[in-house]
Amino acid sequence: MPARKGKAAGKSRVKAARERWEREVLSPVTAKAPERRKRFETTSGDPVERLYTPQDLEGFDYLRDAGFPGAYPFTRGVQPTMFRGRFWTMRQYAGFGDARESNRRYRYLLDQGQTGLSVAFDLPTQMGFDSDNPVALGEVGKVGVAIDSLEDMEVLFDRIPLGKVSTSMTINSTASILLAMYIAVGEKQGVSPGSLNGTIQNDILKEYIARGTYIYPPAPSMRIITDIFAFCKDSVPKWNTISISGYHIREAGSTAAQEVAFTLANGIAYVQAAIDAGMSVDSFALRLAFFFNAHNNFLEELGKFRAARRLWAKIMRHRFKAKDPRSWMLRFHTQTAVSSLTAQQPDNNVVRVTVQALAAVLGGTQSLHTNSRDEALSLPTEDSVRIALRTQQILAHESGVGDTVDPFGGSYCVEAMTTRLERQAEEYIAKIDRMGGVVNAIDRGYVQKEIQDAAFRYQQEIERKDRIIVGMNEFAVREPKPENLLTVDPKIEKGQRRRLATLRRKRDDRAVRARLSGLEKACRGKDNIMPQVLAAVKAYATLGEISDVLREVFGTYQGKITI
């Protein structure tokens, strides 16, 4: 019998057997004891079937759609052996107060077995303001570490060998400045730029969409990003020049499909911008990284990670004609969902984070941050951070989930969800293409409105108790006021301002002015700005001073409100 006829006959037998099961086994049971609800849904609102069988994989071809890990389309993972080779990087996101305080936390985490650093910066640093700027009042060191100059960066990485540790920095508008500071610190440690490993987020489009820490309009922001691509290709070749972030899109309330679609649409825009700037796709594509959220619905999240990997491989291979298979790989970091954490019964968050982390690991993440139980209340304490890290270590060393590659591959349910999410994301990307690309879609407010609508639906479900959040809208208890929360001492801000004033007195102002003048000239012309940013940083120009030069040349962006 020909193979096609054999498959058809097999499906026919499954269909007949399922109908018989529904009639003879299922119906008598549901007649006596109806199911818990009429419709079961994922977190995103997509239906979850009672049972998945080969019927739900219509058109699925194993070699085309799943394949093998480490090979196109990378559905099952980007490395052939995945965690049998080595575990994912355990990279806890941390930073608060001043550089000295954050340095202590980093060294503590490394002592506890963390395998990579992830730096959180305060809002003034993210927005290009020095700590003594009136705009920064009350925000210095609050949601991350305050970095005003190379001097702070030297303290931040004191006794941390940059030649051995990889560092991720969640920084966007001022990414070029922080990268330059990191390079300069490495050189002071005797580590050449070519030996540095790490990532800058550097994803400005999602700031316009979901987060808001933008400074400059889209066009000059994209120019800065492509300048970083070109500079690092030649000078810092091991550095991941961008982390295209779906995390914040999901935190803003998107569905899983929207997270994939809008993230990859942003990725398409960055790739096209680099090509338009004269770079060949294979010269920079292998340094692109991604950043995703791990939310509550375990099976949907598994499908999401697999769908994103497969869709990006198709985009890079067919849309952009990349030749190097490494350019087709979607390598990503994952953070568990802060938006899912509750201030009520915070110990419940340990369980939530564990489930989310397990989804990320089984979904094939390259690195992982697990949130701490008290993050809905404050910055995490050392005890909470240690539990979050131990969660990853227990998954790695005790659970056995890393001993085989993509263990849910072939699951009728997960494969069906993978395909559905991929198709939904493709539909979004096609619509964005028809609008002229994601920058136009953002300018029209389309992407923002889609996320707002999804967030509103989700919140309504919680308020109606259609969606149970344990300990918040169900199973609540009377709780004492939380104690021993971490707070940032207001003296941190005063100390930061004092050190900044001292720096300005002792540095060579003539050299600073000359370097800033050189930067302004590069910004007004067509030269790559990164060498001038690096020169200014080494002269101890401050982050705010460098950002002000760029503001003067490029202007500032006023976000649009969508209703």
LOMIKE-753068 format. One line per 2 residues: their letters; for each residue z, x, y of C-alpha. Coordinates in nm, 2 decimals, decimal comma. Layout:
BEGIN
a	Z/X/Y ~ ... .
//
This chain:
BEGIN
mp	0,00/0,00/0,00 ~ -0,09/0,14/0,34 .
ar	0,21/0,25/0,56 ~ 0,15/-0,02/0,83 .
kg	0,13/-0,30/0,58 ~ 0,45/-0,16/0,41 .
ka	0,63/-0,17/0,74 ~ 0,52/-0,52/0,82 .
ag	0,63/-0,63/0,48 ~ 0,97/-0,46/0,52 .
ks	1,02/-0,64/0,86 ~ 0,92/-0,97/0,71 .
rv	1,18/-0,92/0,43 ~ 1,45/-0,83/0,69 .
ka	1,36/-1,14/0,90 ~ 1,38/-1,37/0,60 .
ar	1,71/-1,22/0,48 ~ 1,86/-1,25/0,83 .
er	1,76/-1,62/0,85 ~ 1,92/-1,68/0,51 .
we	2,24/-1,49/0,62 ~ 2,25/-1,70/0,94 .
re	2,21/-2,02/0,75 ~ 2,43/-1,95/0,45 .
vl	2,70/-1,71/0,58 ~ 2,72/-1,72/0,96 .
sp	2,68/-2,09/1,04 ~ 2,97/-2,22/0,82 .
vt	3,20/-1,97/0,98 ~ 3,10/-2,04/1,35 .
ak	3,12/-2,41/1,28 ~ 3,49/-2,37/1,19 .
ap	3,58/-2,09/1,43 ~ 3,35/-2,05/1,73 .
er	3,31/-1,70/1,89 ~ 3,53/-1,59/2,18 .
rk	3,26/-1,68/2,43 ~ 2,91/-1,81/2,45 .
rf	2,76/-1,50/2,60 ~ 2,85/-1,14/2,55 .
et	2,74/-0,89/2,81 ~ 2,76/-0,52/2,90 .
ts	2,93/-0,40/3,22 ~ 2,59/-0,43/3,39 .
gd	2,54/-0,80/3,28 ~ 2,28/-0,74/3,01 .
pv	2,32/-0,95/2,69 ~ 2,48/-0,80/2,38 .
er	2,35/-0,94/2,06 ~ 2,57/-1,06/1,78 .
ly	2,40/-0,82/1,54 ~ 2,13/-0,56/1,57 .
tp	1,87/-0,50/1,30 ~ 1,53/-0,33/1,26 .
qd	1,39/-0,65/1,43 ~ 1,54/-0,53/1,76 .
le	1,35/-0,20/1,74 ~ 1,00/-0,36/1,77 .
gf	0,75/-0,08/1,83 ~ 1,02/0,20/1,79 .
dy	0,87/0,52/1,65 ~ 1,12/0,78/1,55 .
lr	0,91/1,09/1,62 ~ 0,79/0,95/1,96 .
da	1,10/0,78/2,09 ~ 1,39/0,98/1,93 .
gf	1,26/1,30/1,79 ~ 1,48/1,60/1,74 .
pg	1,74/1,76/1,97 ~ 1,61/2,05/2,18 .
ay	1,26/1,91/2,17 ~ 1,06/1,66/2,37 .
pf	1,15/1,38/2,46 ~ 1,51/1,51/2,43 .
tr	1,65/1,17/2,36 ~ 1,89/1,33/2,11 .
gv	2,00/1,62/2,33 ~ 1,86/1,92/2,52 .
qp	1,99/2,18/2,27 ~ 1,90/2,20/1,90 .
tm	2,26/2,24/1,79 ~ 2,44/2,08/2,09 .
fr	2,82/2,11/2,04 ~ 2,80/2,29/1,71 .
gr	2,69/2,59/1,92 ~ 2,95/2,56/2,19 .
fw	3,15/2,28/2,35 ~ 3,05/2,12/2,68 .
tm	3,20/2,30/2,99 ~ 3,53/2,15/3,08 .
rq	3,51/2,14/3,45 ~ 3,79/1,95/3,63 .
ya	3,71/1,85/3,99 ~ 3,99/1,98/4,22 .
gf	4,06/2,08/4,58 ~ 4,31/1,97/4,84 .
gd	4,50/2,11/5,14 ~ 4,40/2,47/5,23 .
ar	4,23/2,74/5,04 ~ 4,55/2,90/4,92 .
es	4,68/2,57/4,78 ~ 4,36/2,50/4,60 .
nr	4,33/2,85/4,47 ~ 4,67/2,80/4,29 .
ry	4,54/2,48/4,13 ~ 4,22/2,65/4,01 .
ry	4,41/2,94/3,85 ~ 4,64/2,69/3,69 .
ll	4,35/2,50/3,54 ~ 4,19/2,82/3,41 .
dq	4,52/2,92/3,26 ~ 4,53/2,58/3,08 .
gq	4,19/2,64/2,92 ~ 3,94/2,49/3,17 .
tg	3,60/2,66/3,13 ~ 3,45/2,60/3,47 .
ls	3,55/2,53/3,83 ~ 3,45/2,22/4,04 .
va	3,54/2,23/4,41 ~ 3,62/1,92/4,62 .
fd	3,59/1,97/4,99 ~ 3,76/1,77/5,26 .
lp	3,56/1,53/5,48 ~ 3,53/1,76/5,79 .
tq	3,38/2,03/5,57 ~ 3,14/1,78/5,42 .
mg	3,04/1,66/5,76 ~ 3,00/2,00/5,93 .
fd	3,31/1,99/6,15 ~ 3,56/2,27/6,18 .
sd	3,93/2,18/6,13 ~ 4,00/2,21/6,51 .
np	3,73/1,96/6,60 ~ 3,88/1,64/6,74 .
va	3,68/1,44/6,48 ~ 3,87/1,62/6,20 .
lg	4,21/1,50/6,32 ~ 4,41/1,36/6,03 .
ev	4,15/1,44/5,77 ~ 4,20/1,82/5,72 .
gk	4,26/1,89/5,35 ~ 4,31/1,53/5,26 .
vg	4,04/1,46/5,00 ~ 3,95/1,82/4,93 .
va	4,00/2,17/5,05 ~ 3,93/2,26/5,41 .
id	3,68/2,55/5,45 ~ 3,60/2,66/5,80 .
sl	3,47/3,01/5,74 ~ 3,40/3,29/5,49 .
ed	3,76/3,39/5,54 ~ 3,87/3,06/5,38 .
me	3,62/3,11/5,10 ~ 3,76/3,45/5,02 .
vl	4,11/3,30/4,98 ~ 3,98/3,01/4,78 .
fd	3,84/3,24/4,51 ~ 4,10/3,51/4,53 .
ri	4,17/3,66/4,18 ~ 3,89/3,44/4,03 .
pl	3,61/3,66/3,90 ~ 3,28/3,50/4,01 .
gk	3,08/3,70/3,77 ~ 3,25/3,53/3,48 .
vs	3,33/3,18/3,60 ~ 3,07/2,91/3,69 .
ts	3,14/2,70/3,99 ~ 3,02/2,35/4,08 .
mt	3,06/2,25/4,45 ~ 3,04/1,89/4,55 .
in	2,88/1,94/4,89 ~ 2,56/1,80/5,04 .
st	2,48/1,82/5,41 ~ 2,65/2,15/5,44 .
as	2,55/2,28/5,10 ~ 2,34/2,57/5,24 .
il	2,65/2,70/5,42 ~ 2,89/2,68/5,13 .
la	2,64/2,84/4,90 ~ 2,60/3,12/5,15 .
my	2,98/3,17/5,16 ~ 2,99/3,18/4,78 .
ia	2,72/3,44/4,77 ~ 2,91/3,65/5,03 .
vg	3,24/3,63/4,84 ~ 3,06/3,73/4,52 .
ek	2,91/4,04/4,70 ~ 3,26/4,13/4,82 .
qg	3,38/4,11/4,46 ~ 3,09/4,33/4,36 .
vs	2,90/4,05/4,19 ~ 2,53/4,04/4,29 .
pg	2,37/3,71/4,38 ~ 2,15/3,73/4,07 .
sl	2,46/3,72/3,85 ~ 2,62/3,41/4,00 .
ng	2,63/3,09/3,79 ~ 2,70/2,75/3,94 .
ti	2,57/2,44/4,10 ~ 2,57/2,29/4,45 .
qn	2,53/1,91/4,46 ~ 2,29/1,93/4,76 .
di	2,17/1,57/4,69 ~ 2,13/1,41/5,04 .
lk	1,93/1,10/4,93 ~ 2,22/0,95/4,75 .
ey	2,43/1,01/5,06 ~ 2,20/0,77/5,25 .
ia	2,22/0,53/4,96 ~ 2,58/0,52/4,85 .
rg	2,82/0,77/5,00 ~ 2,76/0,84/5,37 .
ty	2,83/1,21/5,42 ~ 2,49/1,28/5,58 .
iy	2,43/1,46/5,90 ~ 2,06/1,51/5,96 .
pp	1,77/1,28/5,93 ~ 1,58/1,27/5,59 .
ap	1,29/1,50/5,68 ~ 1,49/1,80/5,80 .
sm	1,74/1,74/5,52 ~ 1,46/1,77/5,27 .
ri	1,34/2,08/5,44 ~ 1,69/2,24/5,40 .
it	1,69/2,15/5,03 ~ 1,35/2,29/4,96 .
di	1,45/2,61/5,15 ~ 1,75/2,64/4,92 .
fa	1,52/2,59/4,61 ~ 1,28/2,87/4,73 .
fc	1,56/3,11/4,83 ~ 1,75/3,07/4,50 .
kd	1,44/3,11/4,29 ~ 1,40/3,46/4,42 .
sv	1,76/3,56/4,50 ~ 2,01/3,35/4,30 .
pk	1,80/3,27/3,99 ~ 2,08/3,15/3,77 .
wn	2,21/2,90/4,03 ~ 2,14/2,52/3,98 .
ti	2,01/2,44/4,33 ~ 2,07/2,07/4,32 .
si	2,28/1,82/4,12 ~ 2,10/1,49/4,15 .
sg	2,38/1,24/4,15 ~ 2,39/0,90/3,99 .
yh	2,77/0,92/3,99 ~ 2,82/0,79/4,34 .
ir	2,55/0,53/4,30 ~ 2,75/0,39/4,01 .
ea	3,07/0,42/4,20 ~ 2,92/0,21/4,48 .
gs	2,87/-0,07/4,22 ~ 2,53/-0,02/4,06 .
ta	2,44/-0,13/3,71 ~ 2,36/0,13/3,44 .
aq	1,99/0,08/3,48 ~ 2,01/0,11/3,86 .
ev	2,21/0,44/3,82 ~ 1,93/0,58/3,60 .
af	1,65/0,45/3,81 ~ 1,77/0,54/4,16 .
tl	1,89/0,88/4,04 ~ 1,56/0,97/3,89 .
an	1,37/0,82/4,19 ~ 1,56/1,07/4,40 .
gi	1,47/1,34/4,16 ~ 1,11/1,25/4,19 .
ay	1,14/1,28/4,57 ~ 1,29/1,63/4,55 .
vq	1,03/1,76/4,30 ~ 0,75/1,62/4,52 .
aa	0,90/1,78/4,83 ~ 0,93/2,12/4,67 .
id	0,56/2,09/4,55 ~ 0,46/1,99/4,89 .
ag	0,64/2,29/5,03 ~ 0,41/2,51/4,81 .
ms	0,63/2,57/4,50 ~ 0,49/2,53/4,15 .
vd	0,69/2,28/3,95 ~ 0,78/2,52/3,67 .
sf	0,92/2,77/3,93 ~ 1,22/2,55/4,02 .
al	1,24/2,26/3,78 ~ 1,45/2,43/3,52 .
rl	1,73/2,47/3,78 ~ 1,75/2,10/3,86 .
af	2,07/1,94/3,73 ~ 2,20/1,59/3,72 .
ff	2,54/1,42/3,76 ~ 2,62/1,09/3,59 .
na	2,91/0,84/3,57 ~ 3,07/0,75/3,24 .
hn	3,18/0,38/3,28 ~ 3,37/0,14/3,06 .
nf	3,11/-0,01/2,83 ~ 3,10/0,25/2,55 .
le	2,77/0,15/2,39 ~ 2,58/0,08/2,71 .
el	2,68/0,43/2,84 ~ 2,55/0,59/2,52 .
gk	2,22/0,42/2,57 ~ 2,21/0,51/2,94 .
fr	2,25/0,89/2,89 ~ 1,98/0,89/2,62 .
aa	1,74/0,67/2,83 ~ 1,78/0,90/3,13 .
rr	1,70/1,21/2,92 ~ 1,39/1,05/2,77 .
lw	1,26/0,91/3,09 ~ 1,30/1,23/3,29 .
ak	1,12/1,42/3,02 ~ 0,82/1,19/3,05 .
im	0,83/1,20/3,43 ~ 0,82/1,58/3,44 .
rh	0,57/1,63/3,16 ~ 0,32/1,36/3,26 .
rf	0,37/1,28/3,63 ~ 0,43/1,63/3,75 .
ka	0,24/1,81/3,47 ~ 0,52/2,07/3,41 .
kd	0,42/2,31/3,14 ~ 0,75/2,48/3,06 .
pr	0,95/2,26/2,81 ~ 1,26/2,37/3,00 .
sw	1,13/2,18/3,30 ~ 1,13/1,86/3,10 .
ml	1,50/1,88/3,02 ~ 1,76/1,66/3,19 .
rf	2,08/1,86/3,19 ~ 2,37/1,68/3,33 .
ht	2,74/1,69/3,43 ~ 2,95/1,37/3,38 .
qt	3,26/1,24/3,55 ~ 3,46/0,95/3,42 .
av	3,46/0,64/3,65 ~ 3,72/0,66/3,93 .
ss	3,62/0,31/4,03 ~ 3,74/0,18/3,69 .
lt	4,09/0,32/3,74 ~ 4,37/0,08/3,84 .
aq	4,68/0,14/4,06 ~ 4,86/-0,11/3,83 .
qp	5,00/0,04/3,51 ~ 4,84/0,38/3,58 .
dn	4,91/0,51/3,23 ~ 4,64/0,27/3,11 .
nv	4,40/0,49/3,28 ~ 4,45/0,76/3,02 .
vr	4,30/0,53/2,76 ~ 4,01/0,43/2,99 .
vt	3,93/0,79/3,06 ~ 3,94/0,88/2,69 .
vq	3,69/0,61/2,60 ~ 3,46/0,71/2,89 .
al	3,48/1,08/2,80 ~ 3,40/1,00/2,44 .
aa	3,08/0,82/2,56 ~ 2,98/1,12/2,77 .
vl	3,03/1,36/2,48 ~ 2,85/1,15/2,23 .
gg	2,58/1,09/2,50 ~ 2,52/1,47/2,51 .
tq	2,67/1,58/2,84 ~ 2,66/1,96/2,93 .
sl	2,99/1,95/3,13 ~ 3,26/1,70/3,19 .
ht	3,53/1,60/3,43 ~ 3,80/1,36/3,32 .
ns	3,99/1,18/3,59 ~ 4,36/1,18/3,61 .
rd	4,58/0,87/3,55 ~ 4,72/0,86/3,91 .
ea	4,39/0,89/4,10 ~ 4,39/0,53/4,20 .
ls	4,71/0,61/4,39 ~ 4,68/0,96/4,52 .
lp	4,55/1,31/4,45 ~ 4,65/1,40/4,10 .
te	4,96/1,59/4,02 ~ 4,96/1,90/3,79 .
ds	5,10/1,70/3,50 ~ 4,83/1,44/3,54 .
vr	4,56/1,70/3,56 ~ 4,69/1,87/3,25 .
ia	4,67/1,54/3,05 ~ 4,32/1,48/3,17 .
lr	4,21/1,83/3,06 ~ 4,40/1,79/2,73 .
tq	4,20/1,47/2,67 ~ 3,88/1,68/2,66 .
qi	4,04/1,95/2,45 ~ 4,15/1,70/2,19 .
la	3,81/1,54/2,18 ~ 3,66/1,89/2,13 .
he	3,90/2,04/1,88 ~ 4,05/1,75/1,69 .
sg	3,81/1,45/1,69 ~ 3,51/1,60/1,51 .
vg	3,27/1,42/1,74 ~ 3,09/1,75/1,83 .
dt	3,03/1,85/1,47 ~ 2,70/1,66/1,44 .
vd	2,42/1,61/1,69 ~ 2,38/1,26/1,84 .
pf	2,57/1,08/1,57 ~ 2,47/0,74/1,72 .
gg	2,10/0,82/1,69 ~ 1,94/0,56/1,47 .
sy	2,20/0,30/1,54 ~ 2,00/-0,02/1,58 .
cv	2,23/-0,12/1,87 ~ 2,22/0,21/2,06 .
ea	1,85/0,26/2,01 ~ 1,78/-0,09/2,14 .
mt	2,00/-0,04/2,44 ~ 1,84/0,30/2,51 .
tr	1,49/0,14/2,51 ~ 1,60/-0,15/2,73 .
le	1,77/0,07/2,99 ~ 1,46/0,30/3,00 .
rq	1,23/0,00/3,06 ~ 1,45/-0,15/3,33 .
ae	1,47/0,19/3,50 ~ 1,09/0,23/3,48 .
ey	1,05/-0,11/3,64 ~ 1,27/0,00/3,93 .
ia	1,09/0,33/3,98 ~ 0,75/0,15/3,97 .
ki	0,87/-0,08/4,25 ~ 1,00/0,21/4,45 .
dr	0,66/0,39/4,41 ~ 0,49/0,08/4,54 .
mg	0,71/0,10/4,85 ~ 0,59/0,46/4,91 .
gv	0,87/0,64/4,75 ~ 1,25/0,64/4,76 .
vn	1,28/0,76/5,12 ~ 1,09/0,45/5,24 .
ai	1,29/0,23/5,00 ~ 1,61/0,37/5,15 .
dr	1,48/0,32/5,50 ~ 1,40/-0,04/5,42 .
gy	1,75/-0,09/5,28 ~ 1,61/-0,19/4,94 .
vq	1,81/0,05/4,72 ~ 2,14/-0,02/4,91 .
ke	2,09/-0,40/4,88 ~ 2,03/-0,38/4,51 .
iq	2,36/-0,19/4,46 ~ 2,55/-0,42/4,69 .
da	2,43/-0,73/4,50 ~ 2,53/-0,57/4,17 .
af	2,88/-0,47/4,31 ~ 2,93/-0,82/4,44 .
ry	2,85/-0,98/4,10 ~ 3,09/-0,75/3,92 .
qq	3,37/-0,82/4,16 ~ 3,32/-1,19/4,13 .
ei	3,35/-1,16/3,75 ~ 3,68/-0,99/3,79 .
er	3,81/-1,24/4,03 ~ 3,70/-1,53/3,80 .
kd	3,86/-1,35/3,50 ~ 3,52/-1,35/3,33 .
ri	3,58/-0,97/3,31 ~ 3,93/-0,87/3,21 .
iv	4,08/-0,55/3,36 ~ 4,39/-0,49/3,15 .
gm	4,71/-0,47/3,37 ~ 4,53/-0,59/3,68 .
ne	4,39/-0,95/3,63 ~ 4,55/-0,99/3,29 .
fa	4,85/-0,85/3,11 ~ 5,02/-0,77/3,44 .
vr	5,39/-0,67/3,46 ~ 5,63/-0,62/3,74 .
ep	5,63/-0,25/3,82 ~ 5,85/-0,02/4,03 .
kp	5,71/0,16/4,32 ~ 5,53/0,47/4,19 .
en	5,71/0,80/4,24 ~ 5,63/1,17/4,25 .
ll	5,28/1,12/4,39 ~ 5,10/1,42/4,53 .
tv	5,07/1,42/4,91 ~ 4,92/1,68/5,15 .
dp	5,17/1,83/5,39 ~ 5,06/1,76/5,75 .
ki	5,15/2,12/5,83 ~ 4,84/2,22/5,64 .
ek	4,62/2,10/5,93 ~ 4,83/2,29/6,19 .
gq	4,81/2,60/5,98 ~ 4,43/2,57/5,93 .
rr	4,38/2,53/6,30 ~ 4,60/2,83/6,38 .
rl	4,41/3,05/6,13 ~ 4,08/2,94/6,28 .
at	4,19/3,03/6,63 ~ 4,30/3,38/6,50 .
lr	3,96/3,43/6,33 ~ 3,78/3,35/6,65 .
rk	3,98/3,60/6,84 ~ 3,93/3,89/6,60 .
rd	3,57/3,85/6,50 ~ 3,27/4,01/6,68 .
dr	3,15/3,72/6,90 ~ 2,84/3,91/7,00 .
av	2,73/3,94/6,64 ~ 2,81/3,57/6,58 .
ra	2,60/3,46/6,88 ~ 2,31/3,68/6,76 .
rl	2,32/3,54/6,41 ~ 2,33/3,18/6,54 .
sg	2,04/3,25/6,77 ~ 1,84/3,38/6,47 .
le	1,93/3,07/6,28 ~ 1,81/2,84/6,56 .
ka	1,48/3,03/6,57 ~ 1,43/2,98/6,20 .
cr	1,51/2,61/6,22 ~ 1,26/2,56/6,51 .
gk	0,99/2,75/6,31 ~ 0,88/2,75/5,95 .
dn	1,08/3,04/5,81 ~ 1,33/2,98/5,53 .
im	1,66/2,92/5,70 ~ 1,88/3,05/5,41 .
pq	1,87/3,42/5,50 ~ 1,98/3,33/5,85 .
vl	2,26/3,10/5,73 ~ 2,38/3,39/5,50 .
aa	2,37/3,63/5,79 ~ 2,57/3,39/6,01 .
vk	2,83/3,34/5,74 ~ 2,88/3,71/5,69 .
ay	2,94/3,75/6,07 ~ 3,22/3,49/6,03 .
at	3,04/3,21/6,22 ~ 3,22/2,89/6,13 .
lg	3,08/2,60/5,93 ~ 3,10/2,39/6,24 .
ei	2,92/2,64/6,46 ~ 2,64/2,67/6,20 .
sd	2,62/2,29/6,16 ~ 2,60/2,25/6,54 .
vl	2,29/2,47/6,55 ~ 2,13/2,25/6,30 .
re	2,24/1,93/6,48 ~ 2,09/2,06/6,80 .
vf	1,75/2,13/6,64 ~ 1,73/1,85/6,38 .
gt	1,93/1,58/6,54 ~ 2,16/1,34/6,35 .
yq	2,09/1,04/6,14 ~ 2,22/0,69/6,21 .
gk	2,26/0,49/5,89 ~ 2,13/0,14/5,85 .
it	2,35/-0,16/5,76 ~ 2,21/-0,39/5,50 .
i	2,33/-0,75/5,47 .
//
